Amino acid sequence: MFKLKLPTDPRWANIAEGNIEEILTDHAWCEQKAATNAITLITMLPEYPEMVTELLAIAQEELDHFNQVHEIIKKRGYTFGRARKDDYVNELAKFIIQGSREDLIVDKMLFAAMIEARSCERFKVLTENIKDEELKIFYRELMISEANHYTTFIGFARQLGDPDKVNERWDAWLEYEANIIKSYGNKETIHG
């Protein structure tokens, strides 16, 4: 899926299901951060009205996902905890090129695409492996949404940069991410 080099071990879903309250809180904050990231990208691209429109739709959708997860937390009587640090995302951020404005924006698009790709893959693992029927359906719907976001971010990167160079850089992102993800998959967090 998305050419990810290292798939998530399906046993991660058992870890996640062992503490649904924690995975839902972590997931809610991931959605909030995704909305914030889309808004940040908007501030970098005012000269691209079509991209701004699409990024605004993504930000709104991510906030809607945040709300949906928050509603599940409330409905189940769980406590909505404070924002969690996402070590996986912080490790990915270190790979963003700090070169020209174009290189930076393209890499930020690839960064966003990578997070969406891994999140989609994790939601697929949850859908296929957890027993909670409500969450199976919920994560299936989100999996489709994350796949669409991935496609949008990759597409924008290719529009903003030379497509061949973007594809080469995406391959580098895939290799980098594969090395990072080896250390994750043993906590009840979306990326952990």
C-alpha positions as a printed Julia matrix, in Angstrom:
192×3 Matrix{Float64}:
   0.0    0.0     0.0
   1.44   3.38   -1.09
   4.74   1.51   -1.61
   5.39   1.59    2.15
   8.5   -0.51    2.69
   7.54  -1.97    6.06
   3.92  -2.91    6.75
   2.45  -2.68   10.22
   2.41  -5.97   12.1
  -1.3   -6.86   12.54
  -0.59  -7.54   16.23
  -0.36  -3.77   16.69
  -4.17  -3.75   16.43
  -4.3   -5.97   19.52
  -2.15  -3.46   21.41
  -4.42  -0.64   20.23
  -7.58  -2.53   21.13
  -6.17  -3.21   24.58
  -6.54   0.49   25.39
  -9.23   1.99   23.15
  -9.48   5.11   25.31
  -5.81   5.91   24.7
  -5.86   5.13   20.97
  -8.93   7.33   20.5
  -7.4   10.26   22.37
  -4.17   9.93   20.41
  -6.14   9.65   17.18
  -8.19  12.76   17.95
  -5.04  14.8    18.43
  -3.55  13.39   15.21
  -6.59  14.71   13.36
  -6.19  18.14   14.98
  -2.52  18.22   13.95
  -3.43  17.2    10.39
  -5.89  20.11   10.19
  -3.22  22.48   11.48
  -0.73  21.17    8.92
  -3.18  21.78    6.06
  -3.73  25.33    7.3
   0.03  25.88    7.5
   0.38  24.73    3.89
  -2.33  27.21    2.89
  -0.22  30.05    4.29
   2.66  28.95    2.08
   0.63  28.78   -1.15
  -1.58  31.89   -1.48
  -0.71  32.18   -5.18
  -2.35  28.77   -5.89
  -6.09  29.31   -5.33
  -7.06  25.77   -6.41
  -4.61  24.27   -3.92
  -5.81  26.62   -1.19
  -9.39  25.52   -1.84
  -8.45  21.84   -1.65
  -6.28  22.31    1.43
  -9.1   24.19    3.12
 -11.41  21.24    2.41
  -8.82  18.86    3.88
  -8.44  21.04    6.99
 -12.21  21.06    7.46
 -12.42  17.3     6.93
  -9.63  16.7     9.45
 -11.45  18.88   12.0
 -14.61  16.89   11.29
 -12.65  13.68   11.97
 -11.37  15.25   15.2
 -14.99  15.94   16.16
 -16.09  12.4    15.25
 -13.38  10.83   17.39
 -14.18  13.23   20.23
 -17.85  12.24   20.02
 -16.93   8.53   20.24
 -14.8    9.29   23.3
 -17.7   11.11   24.98
 -20.28   8.48   23.99
 -18.18   5.73   25.54
 -17.65   7.67   28.74
 -13.91   7.93   28.22
 -11.76  10.84   29.32
 -10.39  13.0    26.53
  -6.77  13.49   27.48
  -4.25  16.14   26.6
  -2.41  16.26   23.28
   0.24  13.6    22.84
   3.7   14.07   21.43
   3.99  12.15   18.16
   7.59  10.9    18.03
   7.02   9.26   14.63
   5.9   12.56   13.04
   8.72  14.45   14.76
  11.24  11.97   13.33
   9.72  12.36    9.85
   9.92  16.16   10.11
  13.7   15.94   10.43
  13.84  14.71    6.81
  12.19  17.83    5.34
  14.58  19.68    3.04
  15.26  23.21    4.23
  16.47  24.39    0.8
  14.73  26.67   -1.66
  11.12  27.7    -1.09
  10.02  25.26   -3.82
  12.0   22.37   -2.32
  10.61  23.13    1.13
   6.99  23.24   -0.03
   7.36  20.08   -2.11
   8.92  18.28    0.85
   6.18  19.49    3.18
   3.67  18.0     0.74
   5.58  14.71    0.74
   5.79  14.83    4.55
   2.0   15.22    4.69
   1.54  12.45    2.12
   3.73  10.1     4.17
   1.74  10.7     7.35
  -1.53  10.16    5.48
  -0.19   6.99    3.85
   0.92   5.47    7.16
  -2.28   6.56    8.91
  -4.34   4.97    6.14
  -2.33   1.78    6.44
  -2.81   1.75   10.23
  -6.57   2.3     9.84
  -6.66  -0.66    7.44
  -4.89  -2.82   10.03
  -7.44  -1.74   12.65
 -10.34  -2.42   10.29
  -9.09  -5.92    9.56
  -8.06  -6.92   13.08
 -10.12  -5.37   15.86
 -13.29  -6.9    17.25
 -15.08  -3.61   17.97
 -17.67  -3.42   15.16
 -18.37   0.29   15.53
 -14.68   1.12   15.24
 -14.2   -1.28   12.31
 -16.76   0.69   10.31
 -15.43   4.04   11.52
 -11.82   3.25   10.63
 -12.8    1.87    7.24
 -14.41   5.21    6.37
 -11.38   7.14    7.63
  -9.04   4.83    5.72
 -10.69   5.94    2.46
 -10.43   9.59    3.46
  -6.73   9.28    4.36
  -6.03   7.62    1.0
  -7.65  10.58   -0.75
  -5.56  13.02    1.28
  -2.4   11.09    0.41
  -3.3   11.32   -3.3
  -3.93  15.06   -3.01
  -0.61  15.8    -1.29
   1.41  13.67   -3.73
  -0.4   15.33   -6.63
   0.35  18.8    -5.3
   4.02  17.91   -4.86
   4.17  16.81   -8.49
   2.46  20.01   -9.62
   4.84  22.21   -7.65
   8.07  20.42   -8.54
   9.56  18.45  -11.38
   7.55  15.18  -11.34
  10.61  12.97  -11.9
  12.5   14.65   -9.07
   9.42  14.42   -6.85
   9.18  10.7    -7.56
  12.86  10.27   -6.67
  12.35  12.25   -3.49
   9.26  10.15   -2.64
  11.41   7.03   -2.94
  13.86   8.63   -0.49
  10.97   9.4     1.87
   9.84   5.78    1.67
  13.32   4.55    2.61
  13.64   7.07    5.45
  10.2    6.2     6.8
  10.96   2.47    6.67
  13.94   3.03    8.96
  11.86   5.07   11.39
   8.82   2.8    11.53
  10.98  -0.15   12.66
  11.0    1.45   16.11
   7.21   1.84   16.24
   4.17  -0.4    16.38
   4.28  -1.41   20.03
   2.18   1.33   21.69
  -1.5    2.2    21.71
  -1.06   5.24   19.5
  -1.87   5.69   15.83
   1.79   5.93   14.81
   3.42   4.42   17.9
